[in-house]
Amino acid sequence: MQTSKNTILITGGATGIGFGLAEQFLKMDNTVIICSRRETRLKEAQQKLPGLNIRVCDVTRIADRMSLVNWITEAFPNLNILINNAGIQKNFDLTGLIDIAAVEEECDTNFIAPVHLTNLLTGHLRNQPQSAIVNITSGLAFTPLAFMPVYCATKAALHSFSLSLRHQLSGTSVKVFEIAPPIVDTELDGGARDERGQRDRGISPEEFATLAIAALKENVYEAAIGFAANLRLKREAMFGQLNPEHRGS
Ligand SMILES: NC(=O)c1ccc[n+]([C@@H]2O[C@H](COP(=O)([O-])OP(=O)(O)OC[C@H]3O[C@@H](n4cnc5c(N)ncnc54)[C@H](OP(=O)(O)O)[C@@H]3O)[C@@H](O)[C@H]2O)c1
């Protein structure tokens, strides 16, 4: 994929991985639009990177997704790359009753929104000479961490969807990429890693963005970065290592 002179929408681009990608893509002479729920974080991002275009959007809301697509295709008719990055991560204890509204929110953010945004934008992207859809999944798409069961399932679903999408769009100008990050030091876990005493903070968003963009440039359609490559390769064989207290059944 060409990595300059694109017009790129990154969902959830005000922080973490999305911001890391936005920063590097801007430096590489791309037009970048980011969207997320918190206007303050969008404005902070824009102050750090004055070339950035911002839009408030809650991707769990159908109406927000539709108005985002209407706005962006009107304001940025050369839009040729969609990066489905926005995501949330929750822990659920399946031995008791769980908050099903929280499950729905996680599914809507991590899976339904990418599916809908992809579908809404595919017609537009097909009319661009070169275009791409990039889905940010996770190493946990291949081997789940048991205490965040829904998160891992949404990422496995997005991985599966990416395979089908790539197949269906293979005769078009739209390339379909999946990037599976390892642990990246972001706000995703809401402090849960600290509570668990997890020492591994992972790689920085900047380092991740460099590796991900290198993979996109080389047309690696399914790029598992760092430790995520191990999870992708060995899958269920890694389950015990990721979930040491698991005794099997
Ligand atoms: N960090 C890791 O270790 C890791 C590993 C594997 C995969 N990933 C994936 O990488 C992606 C980015 O996560 P991150 O680690 O960079 O975490 P992050 O810093 O928390 O970024 C997530 C972004 O998504 C936005 N977002 C959340 N819900 C949204 C909604 N309903 N509508 C619009 N935007 C929303 C958030 O902004 P608002 O809250 O303001 O909306 C935030 O900017 C996620 O898909 C995550 O699953 C991360």
PDBQT file of the ligand as one rigid body, heavy atoms in Angstrom, charges set to zero:
ROOT
HETATM    1  N1  LIG A 301      -3.055  -1.348  23.742  1.00  0.00    +0.000 N 
HETATM    2  C1  LIG A 301      -2.951  -2.643  23.487  1.00  0.00    +0.000 C 
HETATM    3  O1  LIG A 301      -2.231  -3.387  24.194  1.00  0.00    +0.000 OA
HETATM    4  C2  LIG A 301      -3.702  -3.243  22.316  1.00  0.00    +0.000 A 
HETATM    5  C3  LIG A 301      -3.389  -4.562  21.936  1.00  0.00    +0.000 A 
HETATM    6  C4  LIG A 301      -4.081  -5.138  20.881  1.00  0.00    +0.000 A 
HETATM    7  C5  LIG A 301      -5.053  -4.413  20.213  1.00  0.00    +0.000 A 
HETATM    8  N2  LIG A 301      -5.337  -3.116  20.584  1.00  0.00    +0.000 N 
HETATM    9  C6  LIG A 301      -6.377  -2.407  19.849  1.00  0.00    +0.000 C 
HETATM   10  O2  LIG A 301      -5.903  -1.156  19.411  1.00  0.00    +0.000 OA
HETATM   11  C7  LIG A 301      -7.010  -0.268  19.240  1.00  0.00    +0.000 C 
HETATM   12  C8  LIG A 301      -6.687   1.080  19.871  1.00  0.00    +0.000 C 
HETATM   13  O3  LIG A 301      -6.602   0.913  21.271  1.00  0.00    +0.000 OA
HETATM   14  P1  LIG A 301      -5.493   1.646  22.176  1.00  0.00    +0.000 P 
HETATM   15  O4  LIG A 301      -4.691   0.595  22.819  1.00  0.00    +0.000 OA
HETATM   16  O5  LIG A 301      -4.832   2.705  21.401  1.00  0.00    +0.000 OA
HETATM   17  O6  LIG A 301      -6.409   2.240  23.345  1.00  0.00    +0.000 OA
HETATM   18  P2  LIG A 301      -6.927   3.738  23.629  1.00  0.00    +0.000 P 
HETATM   19  O7  LIG A 301      -5.778   4.649  23.790  1.00  0.00    +0.000 OA
HETATM   20  O8  LIG A 301      -7.900   3.603  24.731  1.00  0.00    +0.000 OA
HETATM   21  O9  LIG A 301      -7.651   4.134  22.277  1.00  0.00    +0.000 OA
HETATM   22  C9  LIG A 301      -8.962   3.748  21.961  1.00  0.00    +0.000 C 
HETATM   23  C10 LIG A 301      -9.640   4.920  21.295  1.00  0.00    +0.000 C 
HETATM   24  O10 LIG A 301     -10.938   4.516  20.868  1.00  0.00    +0.000 OA
HETATM   25  C11 LIG A 301     -11.840   5.574  21.139  1.00  0.00    +0.000 C 
HETATM   26  N3  LIG A 301     -13.169   5.022  21.325  1.00  0.00    +0.000 N 
HETATM   27  C12 LIG A 301     -13.594   4.149  22.260  1.00  0.00    +0.000 A 
HETATM   28  N4  LIG A 301     -14.907   3.938  22.156  1.00  0.00    +0.000 NA
HETATM   29  C13 LIG A 301     -15.339   4.710  21.118  1.00  0.00    +0.000 A 
HETATM   30  C14 LIG A 301     -16.599   4.947  20.542  1.00  0.00    +0.000 A 
HETATM   31  N5  LIG A 301     -17.713   4.351  20.992  1.00  0.00    +0.000 N 
HETATM   32  N6  LIG A 301     -16.673   5.791  19.496  1.00  0.00    +0.000 NA
HETATM   33  C15 LIG A 301     -15.566   6.409  19.020  1.00  0.00    +0.000 A 
HETATM   34  N7  LIG A 301     -14.335   6.229  19.531  1.00  0.00    +0.000 NA
HETATM   35  C16 LIG A 301     -14.234   5.392  20.587  1.00  0.00    +0.000 A 
HETATM   36  C17 LIG A 301     -11.313   6.242  22.417  1.00  0.00    +0.000 C 
HETATM   37  O11 LIG A 301     -11.692   7.619  22.492  1.00  0.00    +0.000 OA
HETATM   38  P3  LIG A 301     -13.008   8.101  23.306  1.00  0.00    +0.000 P 
HETATM   39  O12 LIG A 301     -13.012   7.335  24.596  1.00  0.00    +0.000 OA
HETATM   40  O13 LIG A 301     -12.817   9.572  23.473  1.00  0.00    +0.000 OA
HETATM   41  O14 LIG A 301     -14.164   7.768  22.429  1.00  0.00    +0.000 OA
HETATM   42  C18 LIG A 301      -9.803   6.109  22.234  1.00  0.00    +0.000 C 
HETATM   43  O15 LIG A 301      -9.263   7.257  21.619  1.00  0.00    +0.000 OA
HETATM   44  C19 LIG A 301      -8.233  -0.957  19.874  1.00  0.00    +0.000 C 
HETATM   45  O16 LIG A 301      -9.025  -1.524  18.862  1.00  0.00    +0.000 OA
HETATM   46  C20 LIG A 301      -7.588  -2.056  20.708  1.00  0.00    +0.000 C 
HETATM   47  O17 LIG A 301      -8.444  -3.139  20.894  1.00  0.00    +0.000 OA
HETATM   48  C21 LIG A 301      -4.679  -2.520  21.622  1.00  0.00    +0.000 A 
ENDROOT
TORSDOF 0
